[in-house]
Amino acid sequence: MSHVPTSAAEPPLPFSTESDTVDHRLIGARLRPPASQAVIDKSVAAGVAIGLSPEMAEVLAAAAADQQQLRRALRSPKIQRFGSEEFTYIEFDVVTWRILPSPDNIRFEDERARGTIPMPRFGAVEGEALLTFEMDSADKMIDAMAPRITDMVNNNPHIGSILDRGIETPGWLSAVRLTTDLGTVTRLESTDAFGRTVASHQGLGITFKDAAWNLRPGSRRASLLLRDLVEWAGSDIVTDDQARMVRCSIMPNARVIIGYSAPRGFDRARRRFVAHLHMAPPMTFSIATTLNAKANAAVDNLYERGLLIIPSGMTAESVRDILDGTDRKHGLLPDQVAVLACGTLNPHPNKRQARAVNDAIADLTGAKPKLEERTQLAAEVALRGFPADKRLTALRSALDRAWRWSVLRGVELTCGHPLDLLAEALRELVQAGDAAGPATAELAALASYHLVGGRTQLLTRSEFGGRGSNAEPQQIMRQLTKSDVGLRQLCQVVLDGRAGRDPQELADGTMPQDTLIPAAEILTPGRLRELADLSEGEGITHETPEDRFAAALKDFQERIDDLLSAAQRVGNVTGEDGVALVDTLGFSNSNVRDTLVEITDLVSEWRGARRRADRMRADLDEISDAR
């Protein structure tokens, strides 16, 4: 087999390179009259002889414009490498009515991520370069594809060129087993040639339904179409429509994938490969489409390397399926998905997870991503529930900036109740000061989602950046977590956001409530910035019993550390011979002994109480889940 680099130039086609209409006979010369069944059987046997399944061999024979050319290609397959993956393919002329516009196309990544495309993703037959696609209704599939095909016809500037000149640049194709209420058929799908396939069908005057079912191999309609095309291909007396049909009848030198080697299923390997082809160099897709393709590649790479952060009760597979949009019935709240996205795609720069995300993006684009690109990916995944309109750009930009706060890199999702997270965050504030702990990070990440995506966007980018008194979102989040007032306000934002309420401003000294608070003011972007400024350097302002408990524990730990240091200093006193005096003289004091025993007993009781509290909380969670 020959090996072809990814960036290899396409072979020149023997067509005119002028901008005028190409003579249909130049393209039609590649067509052959309908082959006999014996000739087709010979091609199928050639495919089976190199290890293809009969299903794959038959779909290749049905798609070939020239059976002899197909058999030559089967004798000399080629290999395309992409990172650690290899794709085995053959090049031959494919008749375009055997190519199905792909229902799992990279152009749909934005819609698919937002759940607005009513079609599933491809699956794959294990160990084979054969995709699978299943829908209960063929009519629903046709209805789902119709607006996307129409959009391509109306908005792709290359459609007219293909109608006048035919397909000049070959594309990649794959085999797909399509199952609907009409049964199962196997066709080639437009792996990276969606626009070219739609244009050729437009020129042929056929529909998606025709390519999938009506023009099936061996059918009378398909045979008549080929006979007419062959007749017109050799004639100079044809109508404009007939000439156009001939020009659009073939994808010359199509690259059809017949095998692969990769650490993942063919459906995911194909998706990564197509993203790479379209992003290095980049194509002019929407920002949301590009970000979702990169995010899915990053999630796949983290999964394959065993580096996904897996919350308690979940699996690596479930985390992957949630983050790439495959699973939409997962039970997580939108803000919890946001935390999962932030922790997964926005890891600490020095972690292996960051390298895995960078490698996945570099595989697609050929360039190492900047640090902020990871937060952009995380923000895009978090905001998949919002329509891809102009507002999304502002939301993504604000959340991206908020998540650049270093504390949120690698944040872990515990699914704890906001009030429980608040209690733990207040203890962290007392014990650790400015060094925000995991509960603080999770509470801040949850709140940032609602501050950006609530009824009113409260967290916005400064018009002039983070200079002087212009606070950027990450500065606002950092400042709010520096005081008990700010932490309580963040908790209230989460409670209100989950309930669909406008965020309420908490009065001084009050605790968050999961209800409408009498006489509470609605929080505004300006007031949020004022609260952030007030939180700077404030620390604990209104001590609750929990605050006093946390402070007492901190004082206890510090005194224990002092006691240990004092004991070590006793042991450091040595005599003239260099031997510690405590080793030679010893020490005995019943009061000290009794005090230490009493402290040890107290600590043991506290540990037992903590274990009982943890078990009680787990039981309450199970009861809540059961309800």
C-alpha positions as CSV (number, residue, x, y, z in Angstrom):
1,M,0.0,0.0,0.0
2,S,1.2,3.5,-0.7
3,H,1.1,6.2,2.0
4,V,-0.2,9.7,1.3
5,P,0.4,12.6,3.6
6,T,-2.7,14.6,4.8
7,S,-1.7,17.7,2.9
8,A,-1.1,16.0,-0.4
9,A,-2.3,18.0,-3.3
10,E,-5.3,16.7,-5.3
11,P,-4.4,15.1,-8.6
12,P,-5.2,17.3,-11.5
13,L,-8.3,16.3,-13.5
14,P,-8.3,16.4,-17.3
15,F,-11.0,19.1,-17.4
16,S,-10.8,22.7,-18.7
17,T,-9.6,25.1,-16.1
18,E,-11.3,28.1,-17.6
19,S,-14.3,29.7,-15.9
20,D,-16.7,28.8,-18.7
21,T,-18.9,25.7,-18.9
22,V,-17.1,22.4,-19.4
23,D,-18.0,20.2,-22.3
24,H,-20.1,17.4,-20.9
25,R,-18.4,14.9,-23.1
26,L,-15.1,15.3,-21.3
27,I,-16.7,14.2,-18.1
28,G,-19.1,11.7,-19.7
29,A,-16.1,9.8,-21.2
30,R,-15.7,8.3,-17.7
31,L,-19.1,6.7,-17.7
32,R,-19.6,3.1,-18.8
33,P,-22.8,1.4,-19.9
34,P,-24.6,-0.7,-17.3
35,A,-22.4,-3.7,-16.4
36,S,-23.6,-7.3,-16.6
37,Q,-24.2,-9.2,-13.3
38,A,-21.2,-11.3,-14.1
39,V,-19.0,-8.3,-14.3
40,I,-20.4,-6.9,-11.0
41,D,-19.9,-10.3,-9.3
42,K,-16.3,-10.2,-10.4
43,S,-15.8,-6.8,-8.8
44,V,-17.5,-8.0,-5.6
45,A,-15.2,-11.0,-5.5
46,A,-12.2,-8.7,-5.9
47,G,-13.3,-6.8,-2.8
48,V,-13.9,-9.9,-0.7
49,A,-10.5,-11.2,-1.8
50,I,-8.7,-8.3,-0.1
51,G,-10.7,-8.8,3.2
52,L,-13.8,-6.6,2.7
53,S,-17.1,-7.9,3.8
54,P,-19.6,-8.8,1.1
55,E,-21.7,-5.8,2.1
56,M,-18.8,-3.4,1.6
57,A,-17.7,-5.0,-1.6
58,E,-21.3,-4.8,-3.0
59,V,-21.7,-1.1,-2.2
60,L,-18.4,-0.3,-4.0
61,A,-19.4,-2.3,-7.1
62,A,-22.8,-0.5,-7.2
63,A,-21.2,2.9,-6.9
64,A,-18.4,2.4,-9.5
65,A,-18.7,4.3,-12.8
66,D,-16.1,1.8,-14.3
67,Q,-15.9,-1.7,-12.9
68,Q,-12.4,-2.3,-14.4
69,Q,-11.1,0.9,-12.7
70,L,-12.6,-0.3,-9.4
71,R,-10.8,-3.6,-9.6
72,R,-7.5,-1.9,-10.3
73,A,-8.0,0.3,-7.3
74,L,-8.8,-2.7,-5.1
75,R,-5.5,-4.2,-6.0
76,S,-3.6,-1.0,-4.9
77,P,-5.3,0.5,-1.8
78,K,-3.6,3.5,-0.2
79,I,-3.2,4.7,3.4
80,Q,-3.9,8.1,4.8
81,R,-2.3,8.8,8.2
82,F,-3.8,11.2,10.8
83,G,-1.8,11.2,14.0
84,S,-2.1,7.7,15.5
85,E,-4.9,6.8,13.1
86,E,-4.7,5.2,9.6
87,F,-7.4,5.1,7.0
88,T,-7.1,2.7,4.1
89,Y,-8.8,3.9,1.0
90,I,-9.2,3.4,-2.8
91,E,-9.6,6.0,-5.5
92,F,-12.1,5.4,-8.3
93,D,-14.9,7.3,-10.1
94,V,-18.2,7.1,-8.2
95,V,-21.6,7.8,-9.7
96,T,-23.1,10.6,-7.6
97,W,-26.6,9.1,-7.2
98,R,-25.0,6.4,-5.0
99,I,-23.7,9.1,-2.6
100,L,-25.9,10.1,0.3
101,P,-25.6,13.6,1.7
102,S,-24.4,12.8,5.2
103,P,-26.8,13.2,8.1
104,D,-23.8,13.4,10.5
105,N,-22.0,16.3,8.8
106,I,-19.4,18.7,10.4
107,R,-21.6,21.6,9.2
108,F,-24.3,20.5,11.7
109,E,-22.0,20.5,14.8
110,D,-23.5,23.7,16.1
111,E,-27.1,22.5,15.7
112,R,-26.3,19.1,17.0
113,A,-24.6,20.5,20.1
114,R,-27.7,22.5,20.8
115,G,-30.1,19.6,20.2
116,T,-31.9,21.3,17.4
117,I,-31.2,18.7,14.8
118,P,-33.7,15.8,15.1
119,M,-31.3,13.1,14.0
120,P,-28.9,10.8,15.8
121,R,-25.2,10.5,15.2
122,F,-23.5,7.7,13.3
123,G,-22.6,4.5,15.0
124,A,-20.2,2.0,13.6
125,V,-19.9,-1.8,13.1
126,E,-17.2,-2.9,15.5
127,G,-13.8,-3.3,13.8
128,E,-15.0,-2.3,10.4
129,A,-14.9,1.0,8.4
130,L,-18.7,0.7,8.1
131,L,-21.0,3.4,9.7
132,T,-24.5,2.7,11.0
133,F,-27.4,5.1,11.1
134,E,-30.9,4.3,12.5
135,M,-34.1,6.2,12.6
136,D,-37.6,5.0,13.2
137,S,-39.0,6.9,10.2
138,A,-37.6,7.5,6.7
139,D,-40.0,10.4,6.3
140,K,-38.7,12.1,9.5
141,M,-35.1,11.6,8.2
142,I,-36.1,13.2,4.9
143,D,-37.8,16.1,6.7
144,A,-34.7,16.6,8.9
145,M,-32.4,16.7,5.9
146,A,-34.5,18.9,3.7
147,P,-33.8,22.3,5.3
148,R,-30.1,21.6,5.5
149,I,-29.9,20.6,1.8
150,T,-32.0,23.6,0.8
151,D,-29.6,25.9,2.9
152,M,-26.6,24.4,1.0
153,V,-28.3,24.9,-2.4
154,N,-29.2,28.5,-1.6
155,N,-26.0,29.7,0.2
156,N,-23.0,27.7,-1.1
157,P,-21.3,29.7,-3.8
158,H,-19.8,26.6,-5.3
159,I,-23.1,25.0,-6.3
160,G,-23.2,26.9,-9.6
161,S,-19.6,26.0,-10.4
162,I,-20.4,22.3,-10.1
163,L,-23.5,22.6,-12.2
164,D,-21.4,24.2,-15.0
165,R,-18.1,22.3,-14.5
166,G,-18.8,19.1,-12.6
167,I,-16.9,18.0,-9.5
168,E,-13.3,19.1,-10.0
169,T,-11.9,18.3,-6.5
170,P,-12.7,14.7,-5.3
171,G,-13.9,14.1,-1.8
172,W,-13.7,11.5,0.9
173,L,-16.6,9.0,1.1
174,S,-17.5,6.2,3.6
175,A,-20.0,3.4,3.6
176,V,-23.0,3.6,5.9
177,R,-25.7,1.1,6.7
178,L,-29.0,3.0,6.9
179,T,-31.9,1.5,8.8
180,T,-35.4,3.0,8.9
181,D,-39.0,1.7,8.7
182,L,-38.3,1.0,5.0
183,G,-35.7,-1.6,5.9
184,T,-31.9,-1.5,5.7
185,V,-29.8,-0.3,2.8
186,T,-26.0,0.4,2.5
187,R,-24.8,3.5,0.6
188,L,-21.8,5.7,0.4
189,E,-22.0,8.9,2.4
190,S,-20.5,12.3,1.8
191,T,-17.8,12.2,4.5
192,D,-16.2,15.5,3.6
193,A,-18.1,16.2,0.4
194,F,-21.6,17.3,1.5
195,G,-21.7,20.5,-0.7
196,R,-20.4,18.6,-3.7
197,T,-22.9,15.8,-3.3
198,V,-25.8,18.2,-2.9
199,A,-24.7,20.2,-5.9
200,S,-24.4,17.1,-8.1
201,H,-27.9,15.9,-7.0
202,Q,-29.2,19.3,-7.9
203,G,-27.7,18.9,-11.3
204,L,-29.1,15.4,-11.7
205,G,-32.5,16.5,-10.6
206,I,-32.7,13.9,-7.8
207,T,-33.7,14.1,-4.1
208,F,-32.3,12.7,-0.9
209,K,-35.0,10.0,-1.0
210,D,-33.9,9.1,-4.5
211,A,-30.3,8.5,-3.5
212,A,-31.3,6.6,-0.4
213,W,-34.1,4.4,-1.7
214,N,-35.6,5.1,-5.1
215,L,-32.4,4.6,-7.2
216,R,-31.4,1.4,-5.5
217,P,-28.9,-0.9,-7.4
218,G,-30.6,-3.0,-10.0
219,S,-33.8,-1.0,-10.0
220,R,-35.3,-0.1,-13.4
221,R,-35.1,3.6,-12.6
222,A,-31.4,3.5,-11.8
223,S,-30.7,1.5,-15.0
224,L,-32.6,3.9,-17.2
225,L,-30.8,6.9,-15.6
226,L,-27.4,5.4,-16.4
227,R,-28.4,4.4,-20.0
228,D,-29.6,8.0,-20.7
229,L,-26.4,9.5,-19.2
230,V,-24.2,7.2,-21.3
231,E,-26.2,8.1,-24.4
232,W,-26.0,11.9,-23.8
233,A,-22.3,11.6,-22.8
234,G,-21.4,10.6,-26.3
235,S,-23.6,13.1,-28.2
236,D,-23.1,16.7,-29.1
237,I,-26.8,17.1,-29.6
238,V,-28.2,17.5,-26.1
239,T,-30.2,20.0,-24.2
240,D,-28.7,22.2,-21.5
241,D,-30.4,20.1,-18.8
242,Q,-29.0,16.8,-20.3
243,A,-25.5,18.2,-20.5
244,R,-25.7,19.4,-16.9
245,M,-26.9,16.0,-15.7
246,V,-23.9,14.3,-17.4
247,R,-21.5,16.8,-15.8
248,C,-23.0,16.1,-12.4
249,S,-23.1,12.3,-12.7
250,I,-19.6,11.5,-11.5
251,M,-17.2,12.3,-8.6
252,P,-13.9,11.6,-10.3
253,N,-11.2,9.9,-8.2
254,A,-13.3,9.8,-5.1
255,R,-11.4,8.6,-2.0
256,V,-13.5,5.8,-0.5
257,I,-12.4,4.6,3.0
258,I,-12.4,0.8,3.2
259,G,-10.5,0.2,6.4
260,Y,-9.0,1.9,9.4
261,S,-6.7,1.5,12.4
262,A,-7.5,3.7,15.4
263,P,-7.9,3.5,19.2
264,R,-11.6,4.4,18.8
265,G,-14.7,3.3,16.8
266,F,-14.8,4.2,13.1
267,D,-17.6,6.8,13.7
268,R,-15.5,8.8,16.1
269,A,-12.3,8.3,14.1
270,R,-14.1,9.5,11.0
271,R,-15.5,12.6,12.8
272,R,-12.0,13.6,14.0
273,F,-10.6,13.0,10.5
274,V,-13.2,15.2,8.9
275,A,-12.7,17.9,11.4
276,H,-9.0,17.8,10.7
277,L,-9.5,18.1,7.0
278,H,-11.8,21.1,7.4
279,M,-9.7,23.0,10.0
280,A,-6.1,22.7,8.8
281,P,-6.2,25.1,7.1
282,P,-9.5,26.4,8.6
283,M,-12.7,26.5,6.7
284,T,-15.2,29.4,7.1
285,F,-17.6,27.6,9.4
286,S,-19.4,29.4,12.2
287,I,-17.5,30.0,15.4
288,A,-19.9,27.7,17.3
289,T,-19.4,24.9,14.8
290,T,-15.6,25.2,15.0
291,L,-15.6,25.3,18.8
292,N,-17.9,22.3,19.1
293,A,-15.8,20.2,16.7
294,K,-12.7,21.1,18.7
295,A,-14.4,20.4,22.0
296,N,-15.6,17.0,20.9
297,A,-12.1,16.1,19.7
298,A,-10.7,17.2,23.1
299,V,-13.2,15.1,25.0
300,D,-12.5,12.1,22.9
301,N,-8.8,12.4,23.5
302,L,-9.2,12.8,27.3
303,Y,-11.5,9.7,27.3
304,E,-9.0,7.6,25.3
305,R,-6.1,8.6,27.6
306,G,-8.2,7.9,30.7
307,L,-7.9,11.5,31.9
308,L,-11.6,12.6,32.2
309,I,-12.6,13.9,35.6
310,I,-15.3,11.5,36.7
311,P,-17.8,12.7,39.4
312,S,-19.0,10.2,42.0
313,G,-21.7,7.9,40.6
314,M,-20.7,8.5,36.9
315,T,-18.5,6.7,34.4
316,A,-16.0,7.9,31.9
317,E,-18.4,6.9,29.1
318,S,-21.3,8.9,30.6
319,V,-19.1,12.0,31.1
320,R,-17.9,11.8,27.5
321,D,-21.5,11.4,26.2
322,I,-22.7,14.3,28.2
323,L,-19.9,16.6,27.1
324,D,-20.1,15.7,23.4
325,G,-23.9,16.1,23.3
326,T,-24.6,12.4,22.7
327,D,-26.6,11.9,25.9
328,R,-29.3,14.6,26.6
329,K,-31.2,12.6,29.2
330,H,-28.4,12.5,31.8
331,G,-30.2,14.1,34.8
332,L,-27.6,16.8,35.4
333,L,-28.8,20.4,35.7
334,P,-27.5,22.9,33.1
335,D,-25.3,24.6,35.6
336,Q,-23.8,21.2,36.7
337,V,-23.0,20.5,33.0
338,A,-21.3,23.8,32.9
339,V,-19.1,22.9,35.9
340,L,-18.3,19.6,34.3
341,A,-17.3,21.4,31.0
342,C,-15.2,23.9,32.9
343,G,-13.3,21.3,34.9
344,T,-12.8,19.0,31.9
345,L,-11.8,21.5,29.1
346,N,-10.3,24.2,31.2
347,P,-7.7,22.2,33.2
348,H,-4.6,23.6,35.0
349,P,-1.9,24.4,32.4
350,N,0.6,22.0,34.0
351,K,-1.7,19.0,34.2
352,R,-1.8,16.1,31.8
353,Q,-5.4,16.9,30.9
354,A,-4.2,20.3,29.5
355,R,-1.7,18.5,27.3
356,A,-4.4,16.1,26.1
357,V,-6.7,19.0,25.2
358,N,-3.9,20.9,23.4
359,D,-2.9,17.8,21.4
360,A,-6.4,17.2,20.2
361,I,-6.8,20.7,19.0
362,A,-3.4,20.7,17.4
363,D,-4.3,17.5,15.6
364,L,-7.2,19.3,14.0
365,T,-5.7,22.7,13.2
366,G,-2.0,22.0,13.0
367,A,-1.3,24.7,15.6
368,K,-0.9,24.6,19.4
369,P,-3.9,26.4,21.0
370,K,-3.4,29.4,23.3
371,L,-4.4,29.1,27.0
372,E,-7.6,31.0,26.5
373,E,-8.8,28.7,23.8
374,R,-9.5,26.0,26.4
375,T,-11.8,28.3,28.3
376,Q,-13.6,29.2,25.0
377,L,-14.2,25.5,24.4
378,A,-15.5,25.0,27.9
379,A,-17.8,28.1,27.7
380,E,-19.2,26.9,24.3
381,V,-20.1,23.4,25.7
382,A,-21.6,25.0,28.8
383,L,-23.9,27.3,26.7
384,R,-25.1,24.6,24.3
385,G,-28.6,25.2,25.6
386,F,-28.7,28.7,24.1
387,P,-29.5,29.4,20.4
388,A,-26.6,30.2,18.2
389,D,-27.5,33.9,17.7
390,K,-25.7,37.2,18.3
391,R,-26.4,37.0,22.0
392,L,-24.5,33.8,22.2
393,T,-21.3,35.6,21.3
394,A,-21.6,38.0,24.2
395,L,-22.6,35.1,26.6
396,R,-19.6,33.0,25.5
397,S,-17.2,35.9,25.8
398,A,-18.3,36.7,29.4
399,L,-18.2,33.1,30.6
400,D,-14.9,32.6,28.9
401,R,-13.4,35.5,30.8
402,A,-14.9,34.5,34.1
403,W,-13.4,31.0,33.8
404,R,-9.9,32.4,33.2
405,W,-9.7,32.8,37.0
406,S,-7.1,30.2,37.9
407,V,-9.1,28.8,40.8
408,L,-11.7,27.5,38.3
409,R,-9.2,25.5,36.2
410,G,-9.9,21.9,36.8
411,V,-12.9,22.6,39.1
412,E,-14.6,19.3,40.1
413,L,-18.3,18.6,40.2
414,T,-19.7,17.1,43.4
415,C,-23.4,17.8,42.7
416,G,-23.6,19.1,46.2
417,H,-26.6,21.3,47.2
418,P,-25.7,25.0,46.9
419,L,-26.4,25.6,50.6
420,D,-24.0,22.7,51.5
421,L,-21.4,24.2,49.1
422,L,-21.8,27.6,50.8
423,A,-21.2,26.1,54.3
424,E,-18.1,24.4,53.1
425,A,-16.9,27.5,51.2
426,L,-17.4,29.7,54.3
427,R,-15.2,27.2,56.2
428,E,-12.6,27.5,53.4
429,L,-12.7,31.3,53.6
430,V,-12.0,31.2,57.4
431,Q,-9.3,28.5,57.2
432,A,-7.6,29.3,53.9
433,G,-8.2,33.0,53.4
434,D,-7.5,34.0,49.8
435,A,-6.6,30.4,48.8
436,A,-10.0,29.4,47.6
437,G,-10.8,25.7,48.1
438,P,-12.8,23.2,46.0
439,A,-16.3,24.1,47.4
440,T,-15.6,27.8,46.7
441,A,-14.6,26.9,43.1
442,E,-17.6,24.8,42.5
443,L,-20.0,27.4,43.9
444,A,-18.4,30.1,41.8
445,A,-18.6,28.0,38.7
446,L,-22.2,27.3,39.2
447,A,-23.0,30.9,39.9
448,S,-21.0,32.1,36.9
449,Y,-23.3,30.1,34.6
450,H,-26.4,31.9,36.0
451,L,-24.7,35.3,36.1
452,V,-24.1,35.0,32.4
453,G,-27.1,33.0,31.2
454,G,-29.9,34.3,33.4
455,R,-32.8,36.4,32.4
456,T,-30.6,39.4,32.6
457,Q,-26.9,39.0,31.8
458,L,-25.3,40.2,35.0
459,L,-21.7,39.2,34.3
460,T,-20.4,41.2,31.3
461,R,-17.0,42.0,29.8
462,S,-15.8,45.5,30.6
463,E,-15.8,47.7,27.5
464,F,-12.3,48.8,28.2
465,G,-10.9,45.5,29.5
466,G,-9.5,44.9,33.0
467,R,-7.6,48.1,33.4
468,G,-7.9,50.6,36.3
469,S,-11.3,50.4,37.8
470,N,-12.7,48.3,34.9
471,A,-13.3,44.9,36.4
472,E,-13.4,41.9,34.1
473,P,-15.6,38.9,34.9
474,Q,-12.8,36.8,36.4
475,Q,-11.9,39.7,38.7
476,I,-15.6,40.0,39.8
477,M,-15.8,36.3,40.6
478,R,-12.5,36.4,42.5
479,Q,-13.6,39.4,44.5
480,L,-17.0,38.0,45.4
481,T,-15.4,34.8,46.9
482,K,-13.3,36.9,49.3
483,S,-16.1,37.6,51.7
484,D,-19.0,35.8,53.3
485,V,-21.4,38.4,51.8
486,G,-20.1,37.6,48.3
487,L,-20.3,33.9,48.8
488,R,-23.8,34.1,50.1
489,Q,-24.8,36.2,47.1
490,L,-23.3,33.7,44.7
491,C,-25.3,30.9,46.4
492,Q,-28.5,33.0,46.1
493,V,-27.8,33.5,42.4
494,V,-27.6,29.7,42.0
495,L,-30.8,29.1,43.9
496,D,-32.7,31.7,41.9
497,G,-31.3,30.6,38.6
498,R,-32.3,27.0,39.1
499,A,-35.8,28.1,40.0
500,G,-36.1,30.4,37.0
501,R,-36.3,33.6,39.2
502,D,-34.6,36.9,38.7
503,P,-31.5,37.0,40.9
504,Q,-32.3,38.6,44.3
505,E,-29.9,40.8,46.2
506,L,-29.4,39.5,49.8
507,A,-29.6,42.0,52.6
508,D,-26.7,42.3,55.0
509,G,-26.4,39.4,57.4
510,T,-29.1,37.2,55.8
511,M,-28.7,33.7,54.5
512,P,-29.7,32.6,51.0
513,Q,-33.3,31.3,50.6
514,D,-34.8,29.1,47.8
515,T,-37.9,31.3,47.5
516,L,-39.0,34.8,46.8
517,I,-37.6,37.1,49.5
518,P,-40.0,39.8,50.6
519,A,-38.8,43.3,49.7
520,A,-35.6,42.0,48.1
521,E,-34.1,44.1,45.3
522,I,-33.4,42.5,41.9
523,L,-29.7,42.2,41.3
524,T,-28.3,44.4,38.4
525,P,-25.0,44.3,36.6
526,G,-24.0,47.6,38.2
527,R,-24.9,46.4,41.7
528,L,-23.0,43.1,41.2
529,R,-19.8,45.1,40.5
530,E,-20.4,47.2,43.6
531,L,-20.8,44.1,45.7
532,A,-17.6,42.7,44.2
533,D,-15.8,45.9,45.1
534,L,-17.2,45.8,48.7
535,S,-16.1,42.2,49.1
536,E,-12.4,43.1,48.3
537,G,-10.6,42.6,51.6
538,E,-13.7,42.3,53.7
539,G,-13.5,38.7,54.7
540,I,-16.0,37.5,57.2
541,T,-18.4,40.3,58.2
542,H,-21.5,38.6,59.8
543,E,-20.6,35.5,61.8
544,T,-23.0,32.7,61.8
545,P,-22.7,29.7,64.1
546,E,-21.0,27.9,61.2
547,D,-18.6,30.7,60.8
548,R,-17.7,30.6,64.5
549,F,-17.3,26.8,64.3
550,A,-14.9,27.1,61.4
551,A,-12.9,29.8,63.2
552,A,-12.7,27.7,66.3
553,L,-11.4,24.7,64.3
554,K,-8.8,26.9,62.7
555,D,-7.7,28.2,66.1
556,F,-7.6,24.6,67.4
557,Q,-5.4,23.4,64.5
558,E,-3.0,26.3,64.9
559,R,-2.7,25.6,68.7
560,I,-2.0,21.9,68.0
561,D,0.7,22.9,65.5
562,D,2.2,25.2,68.2
563,L,2.0,22.3,70.8
564,L,3.8,20.0,68.4
565,S,6.5,22.6,67.8
566,A,7.0,23.1,71.5
567,A,7.3,19.3,72.0
568,Q,9.9,19.2,69.3
569,R,11.9,22.0,70.9
570,V,12.0,20.0,74.1
571,G,13.6,17.2,72.2
572,N,16.1,19.5,70.6
573,V,17.8,20.5,73.9
574,T,21.0,18.5,74.2
575,G,23.7,18.1,76.8
576,E,27.4,18.6,76.4
577,D,27.7,15.1,75.0
578,G,25.2,16.0,72.2
579,V,22.5,13.6,73.5
580,A,19.0,15.0,74.0
581,L,18.4,15.6,77.6
582,V,14.8,14.4,77.4
583,D,16.3,11.0,76.4
584,T,18.5,10.9,79.5
585,L,16.4,12.7,82.1
586,G,13.0,12.0,80.8
587,F,9.8,13.8,81.6
588,S,6.7,12.9,83.6
589,N,3.7,15.1,84.3
590,S,0.3,13.6,85.0
591,N,-1.6,16.8,84.2
592,V,0.0,16.9,80.7
593,R,-0.8,13.2,80.1
594,D,-4.4,13.6,81.2
595,T,-4.9,16.7,79.0
596,L,-3.5,15.0,75.9
597,V,-5.7,11.9,76.6
598,E,-8.7,14.2,76.9
599,I,-7.9,16.0,73.7
600,T,-7.4,12.6,71.9
601,D,-10.8,11.5,73.1
602,L,-12.5,14.7,72.0
603,V,-10.9,14.4,68.5
604,S,-12.1,10.8,68.3
605,E,-15.6,11.8,69.1
606,W,-15.5,14.6,66.5
607,R,-14.4,12.1,63.9
608,G,-17.2,9.7,64.8
609,A,-19.7,12.6,64.5
610,R,-18.4,13.5,61.1
611,R,-18.8,10.0,59.9
612,R,-22.4,9.9,61.2
613,A,-23.1,13.2,59.5
614,D,-21.7,11.9,56.2
615,R,-23.8,8.8,56.4
616,M,-26.9,10.8,57.2
617,R,-26.3,13.1,54.3
618,A,-25.9,10.1,51.9
619,D,-29.2,8.6,53.2
620,L,-31.0,11.9,52.6
621,D,-29.6,12.1,49.1
622,E,-30.8,8.6,48.3
623,I,-34.3,9.5,49.7
624,S,-34.3,12.7,47.6
625,D,-33.2,10.7,44.5
626,A,-36.0,8.1,45.1
627,R,-38.6,10.9,45.1
